[in-house]
Amino acid sequence: METRVRFAPSPTGPLHIGGLRTALFNYLFARKNNGVFILRVEDTDQNRYVKGSEAYIQNALEWSGLIPDEGPSNGGKYGPYRQSERRDIYQKYISELVQKGKAYYAFDKTETLQDERKKSEDKGETFRYGAENRMQFLNSLTLDKEDVDKRLEGSFVVRLKVDPGVRITVFDEIRGTIELDSSLLDDKILMKSDGMPTYHFANVVDDQLMKITCVIRGEEWLPSLPIHQLIYDAFEWTSPKFMHLPLILKPSGKGKLSKRDGDKEGFPVFPLAWGKETFGFKEIGFLPKGLINYLALLGWNSGTEREVYELQELENAFGLDGIQKGGARFDFEKAKWINHQHIIKLETHELIEIPIINDQLKGIDEAKQLKLLELLKERLFTLEDLKNEMEWIHNTTDYDEKVVKKLTPRDPAGVLQKIFDQIQQIQDLNNLKEVLMPWAKQNEINTGLMMQSLRLALVGKLAGPDVFQICMLLGKDVTLKRIDRAITFFNLKT
């Protein structure tokens, strides 16, 4: 049997990285098993529909390299792939359930149900519309056919008829066997009054008709699994395999990762920007492969110490036995470290073609751009880091006061003057290290003092790439000007 999996988001806003990880695990499972990865848009709740969400989801998947084999944009033989375009299909199957006596029409007014719910709350109980009380309400089980036919011209919903006292047994590939007494379930609404199906009904029908062999989704849907099993049983369909993924947890404390957590701690929770004010991982300088690699590690491991993977390597390594049951805590610093590994692996000529890098290099001599990027790429944890890492190429920033205070008693001006004199005599700065290091030793000049003074003069602080590489990129004239400026600065301090 061909492996077929689906990622089925609702277009109610931007795609959270938790959703992207669900898409990733579906994609990896499909590729591992030479199967098909499907995108299905579950847009039956028109009240929560947000314009632009579907396009965002598609763009996020494409940016991440998770291209669906079937979906709204590229079609397939089991479409339509938007649930809002499948209304006639749902009507056909809801009628079948009613005819089988597995579902029924309910005509209760909203106010009636609200009153009953309040009565239960006042007693400290949970209101359930089900086997214990369904015969007390207005539905096709309590009304004669003529009355039902008349009421079908108005507003109604369709409910699943849950028989009490049935032991529901389902199996999750990650969590094992789950059992529940059907008496604890209410008669779930399958079709809403607007004629659109609920998630419970639509996802079962669609998974059956699209020949889905394994449902991989977040653990928040685990409580719904018994209901879905009852719907499969009502149709006498064989259910697919189920796999409920662990939550992505906030960096600290309890609960799953939210946008509020990201806003609070300064990181995005979406792959791409949403609107003008909400940035995504792309905009802060993550490579798609960096984000995808990190998300794969949230709830899965290969059983080895390895952490850095290309997407194709993940496809080969992925397996069910590596998925954990417990939640996976989000760690932005670890995400940046993973991204850093992928930046380092990129060839410099590939890196320079990325728009976010190209934009930051504008205004710099093209002959120096590749050399500059080659020098700095091992210091980049995100592509946006380049801006800060190359500040010195434009001009020296204000000198770090802590470093100035540390160096001033040791006569940095005198040391810099001697360096200045040496550089003036050199034609080619390519050999500056071979000239300065033996010279310092011969003249008993402290190497640490020399290097720190030179770096401060060129960069304004002690952090940065190799100081001799900096000199070569700046060139002899600029290097001498910056040293001279630092000499003047220190002389004024004394």
C-alpha positions in Angstrom: 0.0 0.0 0.0 1.3 3.5 -0.9 2.1 5.7 2.1 0.0 8.8 2.0 0.2 11.5 4.7 -1.3 15.0 4.9 -0.6 18.3 6.6 -4.0 19.9 7.2 -3.7 23.4 8.7 -6.6 25.9 9.1 -6.1 29.3 7.4 -6.7 31.3 10.6 -3.4 33.3 10.7 0.3 32.7 10.1 1.7 29.2 10.4 3.3 28.7 13.8 6.6 26.8 13.9 4.7 24.0 15.8 2.6 23.6 12.6 5.7 23.7 10.5 7.2 20.9 12.5 4.0 18.9 12.0 4.4 19.5 8.3 8.0 18.5 8.5 7.4 15.2 10.2 4.7 14.3 7.7 7.0 15.2 4.9 9.9 13.1 6.3 7.6 10.2 6.9 6.4 10.3 3.3 9.9 10.6 1.9 11.3 7.8 4.2 8.6 5.5 2.9 8.6 6.6 -0.8 5.1 8.0 -0.2 3.0 11.1 -0.9 2.9 14.3 1.1 -0.4 16.2 0.8 -1.4 19.7 1.8 -5.1 20.0 2.7 -6.6 23.4 3.8 -9.2 22.9 6.5 -11.2 26.1 6.1 -14.7 24.9 7.2 -14.8 27.5 10.0 -15.4 30.6 8.0 -15.8 32.8 11.1 -12.1 32.2 11.9 -10.8 32.5 8.3 -8.1 35.1 7.9 -7.4 36.5 4.4 -3.9 35.7 3.2 -3.4 32.7 5.5 -3.5 30.0 2.8 -1.0 31.8 0.7 1.3 32.3 3.7 1.1 28.6 4.5 2.0 27.6 0.9 4.9 30.1 0.9 6.2 28.9 4.2 6.3 25.3 3.1 8.0 26.3 -0.2 10.6 28.4 1.6 11.3 25.5 4.0 11.7 23.0 1.1 8.6 21.0 2.1 6.9 21.0 -1.3 3.6 19.1 -1.3 3.0 16.4 -3.9 -0.7 17.2 -3.9 -2.6 20.3 -2.7 -4.6 23.4 -3.7 -1.8 24.9 -5.8 -0.8 21.8 -7.7 -3.9 19.6 -7.6 -4.0 15.9 -7.5 -6.5 13.1 -8.2 -8.2 13.2 -4.7 -9.1 16.9 -4.7 -10.5 19.5 -4.1 -7.9 20.1 -1.4 -9.8 22.9 0.3 -12.5 21.7 2.6 -14.8 24.7 1.7 -14.9 23.2 -1.9 -16.0 19.8 -0.7 -19.4 20.7 0.8 -21.3 18.4 -1.6 -19.1 15.5 -0.6 -19.8 16.0 3.1 -23.5 16.3 2.5 -23.5 12.9 0.8 -21.7 11.2 3.7 -23.6 12.9 6.4 -26.8 11.7 4.8 -25.4 8.2 4.8 -24.7 8.3 8.5 -28.2 9.5 9.3 -29.7 6.8 7.1 -27.7 4.2 9.0 -28.9 5.5 12.3 -25.4 6.5 13.3 -26.2 10.2 13.3 -29.3 12.4 13.8 -30.7 15.9 13.2 -30.9 18.2 16.2 -33.1 21.3 16.1 -32.5 22.7 19.6 -32.2 26.5 19.9 -29.0 28.0 21.2 -30.8 29.5 24.1 -32.1 26.1 25.2 -28.7 24.6 25.2 -27.2 27.6 27.1 -29.9 27.2 29.8 -29.2 23.5 30.2 -25.4 24.2 30.3 -25.9 26.7 33.1 -28.1 24.3 35.1 -25.3 21.8 34.9 -22.7 24.3 35.9 -24.8 25.4 38.9 -24.7 21.8 40.0 -21.0 21.6 39.5 -21.5 19.2 36.6 -20.4 19.2 32.9 -23.2 19.4 30.4 -23.2 16.7 27.8 -25.7 16.2 25.0 -25.7 12.5 24.7 -27.2 9.1 25.5 -28.4 10.2 29.0 -30.5 13.2 27.8 -30.8 13.2 24.1 -34.4 12.1 24.3 -35.3 15.2 26.2 -34.4 17.5 23.3 -35.7 18.4 19.9 -34.1 16.1 17.4 -35.0 13.4 14.8 -34.9 10.8 17.5 -37.8 12.4 19.5 -39.9 13.9 16.6 -42.0 12.2 14.0 -40.9 12.1 10.4 -43.4 14.8 9.3 -42.1 17.2 12.0 -38.5 16.4 11.1 -39.0 17.1 7.4 -40.6 20.4 8.2 -37.8 21.4 10.6 -35.2 20.5 8.0 -36.2 23.6 6.1 -34.9 25.7 8.9 -31.8 25.6 11.1 -30.3 22.4 12.4 -27.1 20.5 13.2 -26.2 16.9 12.8 -24.9 15.0 15.8 -23.1 11.7 16.0 -25.1 9.1 17.9 -22.8 7.7 20.5 -23.9 4.4 22.1 -23.1 4.3 25.8 -21.1 1.6 27.5 -18.9 0.8 24.5 -15.1 0.4 25.2 -13.3 2.4 22.5 -9.8 1.2 21.8 -7.4 3.1 19.6 -3.7 2.8 19.0 -1.2 5.6 18.7 2.1 4.8 17.1 3.9 6.9 19.7 1.8 6.5 22.8 0.5 3.0 22.4 -3.1 1.7 23.2 -5.6 4.2 24.4 -9.0 3.1 25.9 -12.1 5.1 26.7 -15.7 4.4 27.8 -18.1 5.9 25.3 -20.3 6.9 28.1 -17.9 9.8 28.8 -18.4 11.2 25.3 -21.2 13.5 24.1 -23.0 13.4 20.8 -20.5 15.5 18.9 -21.8 17.9 16.2 -20.7 16.6 12.8 -22.5 19.2 10.6 -23.0 22.8 11.7 -26.1 24.9 11.1 -24.4 26.7 8.2 -24.1 23.3 6.3 -20.3 23.1 6.9 -18.8 20.1 8.7 -16.9 20.2 11.9 -13.3 19.2 12.1 -14.2 15.8 13.5 -16.4 14.8 10.6 -14.5 16.5 7.7 -11.1 15.2 8.6 -12.3 11.6 8.8 -14.2 11.8 5.5 -11.3 13.5 3.8 -8.6 11.1 5.2 -10.7 8.2 4.0 -11.3 9.6 0.5 -7.8 10.8 0.1 -6.5 7.4 1.1 -4.4 8.7 4.0 -2.5 5.8 5.6 -1.1 7.6 8.6 -2.4 10.7 10.4 0.5 12.7 11.9 -0.7 15.7 14.0 -0.1 17.5 17.3 -1.0 15.9 20.6 -3.7 18.5 21.2 -5.9 16.3 18.9 -5.3 13.2 21.0 -8.5 13.6 23.1 -10.5 13.7 19.8 -9.1 10.3 18.7 -11.9 8.2 20.2 -14.5 10.3 18.5 -12.8 9.9 15.2 -12.6 6.2 15.7 -16.3 6.1 16.3 -16.9 7.9 13.0 -14.7 5.4 11.2 -16.6 2.6 12.8 -19.9 4.1 11.9 -18.9 4.1 8.3 -17.4 0.6 8.7 -14.1 2.1 7.4 -10.6 0.9 8.5 -8.9 3.8 10.2 -5.4 4.9 9.3 -2.5 4.7 11.7 -2.2 7.6 14.1 0.8 9.5 15.4 0.3 12.4 17.8 3.4 14.6 18.1 4.6 16.1 21.4 4.1 19.8 22.0 6.8 22.4 21.5 7.1 23.9 25.0 7.9 27.5 25.9 11.6 28.1 26.9 10.8 28.2 30.6 7.7 27.4 32.7 4.7 25.4 31.7 2.7 25.3 28.5 3.3 25.3 24.8 5.2 27.9 22.9 3.2 31.0 22.0 3.8 34.3 20.1 3.7 36.0 23.5 6.7 33.9 24.6 8.6 35.0 21.5 7.7 38.6 21.9 8.8 38.5 25.5 12.2 36.8 24.8 13.0 38.4 21.5 12.5 35.6 18.9 9.9 34.9 16.3 7.5 31.9 16.3 6.6 32.0 12.6 8.8 31.0 9.7 8.0 34.1 7.6 6.9 37.7 8.4 3.2 38.3 8.9 2.3 41.8 8.1 4.7 44.7 8.7 5.3 44.2 12.4 5.6 40.5 12.9 8.9 39.1 11.6 9.7 35.5 11.0 12.8 33.3 11.1 13.6 34.2 7.5 13.6 37.9 8.2 16.0 37.6 11.2 18.4 35.7 9.1 17.7 32.0 9.4 18.5 29.7 6.5 15.5 27.4 5.7 17.7 24.4 6.3 18.8 25.8 9.7 15.2 26.2 10.9 14.1 22.9 9.5 17.1 21.1 11.1 16.3 22.5 14.5 12.6 21.8 14.3 13.4 18.1 13.5 15.3 17.9 16.8 12.2 19.1 18.7 10.7 15.8 19.6 12.9 13.5 17.6 16.4 12.2 17.6 18.3 9.6 15.5 19.6 7.7 18.5 23.1 9.2 17.9 24.9 12.3 19.0 24.5 13.9 15.6 22.6 17.2 15.4 23.4 18.8 12.1 21.5 17.5 9.1 20.6 18.5 5.6 17.0 17.9 4.6 17.8 14.9 2.5 19.8 13.4 5.4 16.8 13.9 7.7 14.7 12.0 5.1 17.0 9.0 5.4 17.5 9.1 9.2 13.9 9.8 10.2 11.9 7.0 12.0 9.0 6.6 14.4 11.2 5.1 17.0 13.0 8.4 17.4 9.9 10.4 18.3 9.5 11.2 22.0 6.3 11.3 24.0 7.1 14.2 26.2 7.1 17.9 25.1 10.2 19.4 23.6 11.4 22.7 25.1 12.2 25.5 22.6 15.7 26.8 22.9 16.5 29.9 20.7 20.2 29.8 21.4 20.3 26.2 20.2 18.3 27.1 17.1 20.9 29.8 16.3 23.7 27.4 16.9 22.2 24.9 14.4 21.7 27.7 11.9 25.3 28.8 12.4 26.5 25.3 11.4 24.6 25.6 8.1 25.9 29.1 7.4 29.5 27.8 7.9 28.8 24.9 5.5 27.6 27.2 2.7 30.2 28.1 0.1 30.9 31.9 0.3 29.8 32.5 -3.3 26.4 30.9 -2.4 26.1 32.9 0.7 26.7 36.2 -1.0 23.8 35.5 -3.4 21.2 35.5 -0.5 19.3 38.8 -0.6 19.7 39.6 3.1 23.5 39.2 2.8 23.7 41.0 -0.6 21.8 44.0 0.8 24.2 44.3 3.8 27.2 44.3 1.5 26.0 47.2 -0.6 28.4 50.1 -0.6 31.4 47.9 -0.1 34.0 47.5 -2.8 32.9 44.4 -4.8 36.5 43.2 -4.9 36.5 43.0 -1.1 33.0 41.5 -0.6 33.9 37.8 -1.0 37.0 38.2 1.2 35.0 40.0 3.9 32.3 37.4 3.9 34.8 34.6 4.0 36.4 36.2 7.0 33.2 36.8 8.9 30.9 33.9 8.0 32.2 31.7 10.9 31.0 34.4 13.2 27.4 34.5 11.9 24.7 32.7 13.9 22.0 34.4 11.8 22.5 36.2 8.4 21.5 39.5 10.2 24.6 39.2 12.3 26.7 40.3 9.4 25.6 43.9 9.9 27.2 44.1 13.4 30.2 41.9 12.5 31.3 44.2 9.7 30.7 47.6 11.4 34.5 48.1 11.4 34.8 48.0 7.6 33.0 51.3 7.3 34.6 53.1 10.3 35.9 52.6 13.8 33.2 52.7 16.3 33.7 54.5 19.6 36.4 52.8 21.6 35.2 50.3 24.2 35.7 52.2 27.5 36.5 49.1 29.5 39.3 48.2 27.1 40.6 51.8 27.1 40.7 51.8 30.9 42.6 48.5 30.9 45.2 49.5 28.3 45.9 53.2 29.2 48.3 52.5 32.0 50.4 50.3 29.7 51.3 53.0 27.2 49.2 51.8 24.2 50.1 55.0 22.3 53.8 54.2 22.4 53.2 50.6 21.2 50.9 51.8 18.4 53.4 54.4 17.3 56.0 51.6 16.9 53.5 49.5 14.9 52.7 52.5 12.8 56.4 52.9 12.0 56.7 49.2 11.0 53.7 49.3 8.8 54.9 52.4 7.0 57.9 50.4 5.9 55.9 47.5 4.5 54.8 47.4 0.9 52.5 44.3 1.2 50.2 43.8 4.3 49.8 40.1 3.4 52.9 39.4 5.4 52.2 41.7 8.3 51.9 38.9 10.8 55.3 37.5 9.8 56.8 41.0 10.2 55.2 42.1 13.5 55.3 39.0 15.6 59.2 38.4 15.4 59.7 42.2 15.7 57.7 42.3 18.9 59.6 39.4 20.4 63.0 40.9 19.3 62.1 44.3 20.9 60.5 42.8 24.0 57.1 44.2 23.3 54.3 42.4 25.0 52.5 40.5 22.3 49.1 40.7 24.1 49.5 44.4 24.5 50.4 44.8 20.9 47.5 42.8 19.5 44.9 44.4 21.8 46.1 47.9 21.1 46.1 47.2 17.3 42.6 45.6 17.4 41.2 48.5 19.5 42.6 50.9 16.9 41.1 49.1 14.0 37.8 47.8 15.4 37.1 49.8 18.5 36.8 46.7 20.7 38.6 43.4 21.4 36.0 41.2 19.7 36.3 40.5 16.0 38.0 38.3 13.3 41.7 37.9 12.8 43.4 41.3 13.1 45.9 40.7 10.3 43.0 39.8 8.0 41.3 43.0 9.0 44.5 45.0 8.0 44.6 43.4 4.6 40.9 44.2 4.0 41.2 47.8 5.1 44.4 48.3 3.2 47.6 50.1 4.2 46.3 53.7 4.1 43.1 53.1 6.2 45.0 50.9 8.6 47.6 53.7 9.2 44.9 56.3 9.6 43.1 54.3 12.2 46.3 53.6 14.2 47.1 57.3 14.0 43.7 58.2 15.3 44.1 55.8 18.2 47.5 57.3 19.1 46.0 60.7 19.2 43.2 59.5 21.4 45.5 57.8 24.0 47.9 60.8 24.0 44.9 63.0 25.0 44.0 60.6 27.8 47.4 61.0 29.5 
